[in-house]
């Protein structure tokens, strides 16, 4: 009696089906990209200007992070959890202290023709050996300092949180102008120097 052969399954189209499924999932899957740092770069210098004007020391808040993940703020060791409050004090200079930033009278809608705006600049420098975790923590704390100041100002002046103002600004022109005014009072100025090898292993 002859042995019956098992019929073969035609698998020639399986690769095509797998490829089509792969393309389908790539096209239909959404990828959230919440990573990264939002920074607005300064405009280029005018052609006739060789170097930017110098910034007075009192207007610069120096933040250094070394390869041992130590944080040095204005020449003093500081824990990263204390950075936000120190930055807020520097940015706002509520008592107009001489050791903190100067203020420039600026015309801002909703705030007046000569509203005092701080000349603050935060200078951040890290070592090449600084951990990415500490770097992100520092960035987060500095961003939180600006955000909390803007939130406090929006509540005080307009009776709504900064987040609510941002949401309303998407569909309301007046709210958009109010949002821009709050940002003008507390402009985010973070200057990052190129990482170096100083201060650690």
Beta strands, then each sheet from edge to edge (+ up, - down):
strand 1: 60-65
strand 2: 71-73
strand 3: 76-77
strand 4: 103-108
strand 5: 112-118
strand 6: 121-126
strand 7: 190-192
sheet 1: 3+ 2- 1+ 6+ 7+
sheet 2: 4+ 5-
end
